[in-house]
Amino acid sequence: MGTSAEKRREAFIGIDLGGTNIKIGLFDSKLELICKTSVRTEADMGPEVVIDKMAQTVKELLADGDLSMQDVVAVGIGTPGPAKYSEGILISTTNMPKFKDVPICQMLNERLGAPVVFDNDANVACWGEHAVGAGKGVKDMVFFTLGTGIGGGIVSNGELLHGCDENAAELGHMIIYPDGRPCNCGQKGCVEAYASADSTARRATEGLEAGAESSLQEVLDEKGKITSKDVYEHLAAGDKLAKEITDGTAKALAITCINMLHNTEPKRIVFAGGMIAAGDVLLNRIKDFFDEHIWALKKETVEICFATLGEDAGIIGAAALARHTEQRGKSK
Amino acid sequence: MGTSAEKRREAFIGIDLGGTNIKIGLFDSKLELICKTSVRTEADMGPEVVIDKMAQTVKELLADGDLSMQDVVAVGIGTPGPAKYSEGILISTTNMPKFKDVPICQMLNERLGAPVVFDNDANVACWGEHAVGAGKGVKDMVFFTLGTGIGGGIVSNGELLHGCDENAAELGHMIIYPDGRPCNCGQKGCVEAYASADSTARRATEGLEAGAESSLQEVLDEKGKITSKDVYEHLAAGDKLAKEITDGTAKALAITCINMLHNTEPKRIVFAGGMIAAGDVLLNRIKDFFDEHIWALKKETVEICFATLGEDAGIIGAAALARHTEQRGKSK
C-alpha cells in the first residue's frame, strides 16, 4: 500500500472545448465519471479569458467532487483543429476566430499545475470509445463521426495514428466516387458528400426536387427543409425515396469500411455522431453492403458497430487520453 | 571501443523467398551489400529441403564474404503470405503448394543460430525503401508495388503497420470505383483492376476490341497480347489510346494517393514494381491528377516518387527489417 498522498493522486480531467460550450468531466482512475459540468465558452472574449474560466471551472468541479488539483494526475483537452497537437498549440478553429496559435497546453498547465494533453475532437472521441466504449478490448480500430461532416480516428496497435503533420484520419475526405458529388473541402466524391447527416438530408431534398414521389415532400413543404432524422423516420414508415437515400448512405459507408479494412486492418469499426440515432435500420444496411462488396479471398471478421458513449464521448475521451499519455510516459 | 568479438557481429542477411528463386544478400551494419546470390527454390522438394538449402547457401555466401555465422546479428526473410508473421509461421503461399503452416523462422534459426524475422514481400520491400531507398528520412510513408497485381506497405511513425491480423496494407484492393471493373479478389472497382501492369495492358486490349484506332493494334496482331510496356512505348510515340489508358492508370493511382493522405497521412508515397520503368511520363500524370483532385482546405506537401532499390529491394528490405527488429529489441 502506498502512502495517503500517493493514493490521492488518481483523478483525471477531461475537457471538450467547443465554440459554444466548454464541457468538463472529473473522472477516477478507472475513468468512471465523478461529476461533470458545462459552461458557455464565450470565445469572443479571447483565449486568456476563456482559459482562465476553464481553469476556474475545473477547480469548482474538483470542489464539487471533494477533491483538489493535488488529486489530478493529468488533464486532457479536445478541440477541432487545425493544431500542432504534440506541441500543444491550437493554430485556429472555425468557431473561435480569436484563437490563433494559442499555446493551450502551456496556458492551462500554468493555471492548474498538472500535465495537459491535447488532441482534435474526433481523435479524442475515438480514444474514448477505444478506452471504455465500443472499441474496448481491441488494438486496431477505426472510428467515424457522422454529423454535419464526417470525422475520423484510427487506433493502430493500441495507439492513435497521427500522421506526418498530425492530420491523419481525415476519413470523411476519402474519395469513393471520383468526379462524384462536390464536397465542401473542394474535392469531388468524398464519402462525406454522400454519407454525412447533412449530405443524407441534401440527397433526399434533391430526390424530391427531381420529382420523386415521397412522404418526405410534406416535411419539405411544411418545414422548408429535410433532416437525416426525417429520412430515417420516413424509412421506418416504408417510404421508397427514404430507402433509396439510406441505401446510398449505407453503401458509401460500407465501401469506406472495406477500404479501411484493406488499409489499417481494424478489428472493429465504430460509427458515432447524431446519425447513429437511426439505429439498426442503418447499421444493418451498412453490414449488408459490406458483405455484398467485400472480397472473396478470405472471410473477414471485422465488427461494424455503433458508439456507446454518446454526448460524453468528448470529456471521457479527453480524460482517457490524459490517463494513457501518463501511463505511457511512466512505462518509458 | 568494444572487444574484438563484439566488433565482428555486425552483418545482416536478407532473404527473398520466391516460388522460383531464393535470393540472398549479405549486408554490413550500414546495409551496404557485401555480396549476394540466387539459387533455384525447387519448392516441390518441400519445406525441409528448401530451408536446408537456404541455410547452406547463407553459409556459402558468408564464406564468400570472408565472414561466418558468428558475424551475423540477425536474418530477415520475406515471402508472399498469408502468414502469421509475428509467430514466424508461413500459412501458405500460391507458388509453393507444399508449404503449409511452416514455422519458417524457427526452422531457419535452428539451422543458423541467429534470430530470424519474417514479413510479407510487399512489407519487406517497403521497409527497404524506408531504410535506405526512396522513403529514407521520413517517419510516415506509403508504398505500392505495381506488378501483376498491386501490393502495399504502410510505415506509420517509423514502424510498419500490420493491422489486427497482420493483413494491413492490402492497398491494391481499396475500392475506387464502386461496381467498377471486376478484380481477381472478387471485389469490383479495386485500384488493382485499373492500375496494375496487368490491368493497364488489359484495358488497352479492351480498347482495341472496342474499336479504338491505335498503333497498339499491330502489337496485338503480331504478339497476340499487349503488355504495359507496349502501352508506354506507344504513348511516347504519341498514340491516343495509349494516352487514354495511361491517364486511367495515373488517375486511379492519384485517387488512391489522395485517399492515403487523408488516412495515414504519409510524408512520401513511393511506387515500385515493373511498371515504374515507364518513368516520368507516368509519374508526372499521377502528380497532375493528384493536384487536380486534392482538396483546397490546405496545401499538401506529400512527395510522390518512384522506388530506387530496384531488383534488390527484397533482400535489402529483409536485411533492414532484421537490423531494425534487433535495434528495437535492444532499446526495450
Chai-1 contact restraints between the chains, C-beta under 6 A:
chainA,res_idxA,chainB,res_idxB,connection_type,confidence,min_distance_angstrom,max_distance_angstrom,comment,restraint_id
A,D140,B,G163,contact,1.0,0.0,6.0,A-B,restraint_1
A,D140,B,C164,contact,1.0,0.0,6.0,A-B,restraint_2
A,S156,B,L161,contact,1.0,0.0,6.0,A-B,restraint_3
A,L161,B,S156,contact,1.0,0.0,6.0,A-B,restraint_4
A,G163,B,D140,contact,1.0,0.0,6.0,A-B,restraint_5
A,G163,B,T264,contact,1.0,0.0,6.0,A-B,restraint_6
A,G163,B,E265,contact,1.0,0.0,6.0,A-B,restraint_7
A,C164,B,D140,contact,1.0,0.0,6.0,A-B,restraint_8
A,C164,B,E265,contact,1.0,0.0,6.0,A-B,restraint_9
A,C164,B,K267,contact,1.0,0.0,6.0,A-B,restraint_10
A,N167,B,E265,contact,1.0,0.0,6.0,A-B,restraint_11
A,A168,B,T264,contact,1.0,0.0,6.0,A-B,restraint_12
A,A168,B,E265,contact,1.0,0.0,6.0,A-B,restraint_13
A,E170,B,H262,contact,1.0,0.0,6.0,A-B,restraint_14
A,H173,B,H262,contact,1.0,0.0,6.0,A-B,restraint_15
A,M174,B,N259,contact,1.0,0.0,6.0,A-B,restraint_16
A,M174,B,H262,contact,1.0,0.0,6.0,A-B,restraint_17
A,I175,B,I255,contact,1.0,0.0,6.0,A-B,restraint_18
A,I175,B,I258,contact,1.0,0.0,6.0,A-B,restraint_19
A,P178,B,I255,contact,1.0,0.0,6.0,A-B,restraint_20
A,C185,B,W295,contact,1.0,0.0,6.0,A-B,restraint_21
A,C185,B,L297,contact,1.0,0.0,6.0,A-B,restraint_22
A,G186,B,W295,contact,1.0,0.0,6.0,A-B,restraint_23
A,G186,B,A296,contact,1.0,0.0,6.0,A-B,restraint_24
A,Q187,B,W295,contact,1.0,0.0,6.0,A-B,restraint_25
A,I255,B,I175,contact,1.0,0.0,6.0,A-B,restraint_26
A,I255,B,P178,contact,1.0,0.0,6.0,A-B,restraint_27
A,I258,B,I175,contact,1.0,0.0,6.0,A-B,restraint_28
A,N259,B,M174,contact,1.0,0.0,6.0,A-B,restraint_29
A,N259,B,I175,contact,1.0,0.0,6.0,A-B,restraint_30
A,H262,B,E170,contact,1.0,0.0,6.0,A-B,restraint_31
A,H262,B,H173,contact,1.0,0.0,6.0,A-B,restraint_32
A,H262,B,M174,contact,1.0,0.0,6.0,A-B,restraint_33
A,N263,B,N263,contact,1.0,0.0,6.0,A-B,restraint_34
A,T264,B,G163,contact,1.0,0.0,6.0,A-B,restraint_35
A,T264,B,A168,contact,1.0,0.0,6.0,A-B,restraint_36
A,E265,B,G163,contact,1.0,0.0,6.0,A-B,restraint_37
A,E265,B,C164,contact,1.0,0.0,6.0,A-B,restraint_38
A,E265,B,N167,contact,1.0,0.0,6.0,A-B,restraint_39
A,E265,B,A168,contact,1.0,0.0,6.0,A-B,restraint_40
A,K267,B,C164,contact,1.0,0.0,6.0,A-B,restraint_41
A,W295,B,C185,contact,1.0,0.0,6.0,A-B,restraint_42
A,W295,B,G186,contact,1.0,0.0,6.0,A-B,restraint_43
A,W295,B,Q187,contact,1.0,0.0,6.0,A-B,restraint_44
A,A296,B,G186,contact,1.0,0.0,6.0,A-B,restraint_45
A,L297,B,C185,contact,1.0,0.0,6.0,A-B,restraint_46
